[in-house]
């Protein structure tokens, strides 16, 4: 079961998505007090659409989520590089503060995957998200919203 985690008690308010998690294990590894958030179960299909930056959860009302179609692509190497560097910075921060986390190795491996990414091997424009690009190659793929 996949979940979207929103700021609690903000029904019909835009931009309240906090995190996305793909399964119960990832949900339980978050360092949050779950009762402080609105956690909505979503289908794997909707999870993947958000993970691959094809849809954006705009708001929720009860357990219903309103989505907006988006189209993430990278028309230049410098833009993708900026995205990768920001993601790496956030992962590194998480790793430094959470050395005993159950998901430390998963995120450390992903940090190393991003670190070894050779942008010169990618044809631009890249008409898909980095997450979808990795998935298409059969490599692990995580969205920044999945970072605990």
C-alpha positions, 0 to 999 in steps of 0.5 A: 500500500502506498501513501501520501502524507499531507499536513493535517486539518488543511482540507481543500488547501493547496500545497499541503503534501509533505511526503510520499511513501511506497509501502508500510515499511517506508511509512513506519521508517519515517521519523514523524508522529503519524497522528500529526499528519493526514495519511491517505492510502493511494493506489500504486498507479497514482503513487507512480504518477507522482513519483515520476512527476506526471501528476501533482497532488494539489489538495485533499478533501477527506480521503479524496485527492485532487491531482494536477497533470504536470510534465517534468523534463530537462531541456539542458544538462545544466538544469538536470545537474542542478536537480541532481545536486540539490537532491544529493544535498538533501540526501547527504543531510538525511544521512548525516543525521540518521546513521542508524536509520533502517533506510540508511543503506537504501538512501546511501546507495541512491546517493552513490547512484546519483553521484556516479551519474554521468550526465554526458551519457544522457541525450537532451532534452530529456523528456521525462523525469530523472526518476522515470529515466532511472526506472526505464534503465531498471535502476532504483528510482526515488522521488525527493518526496520519498526522502524521510 
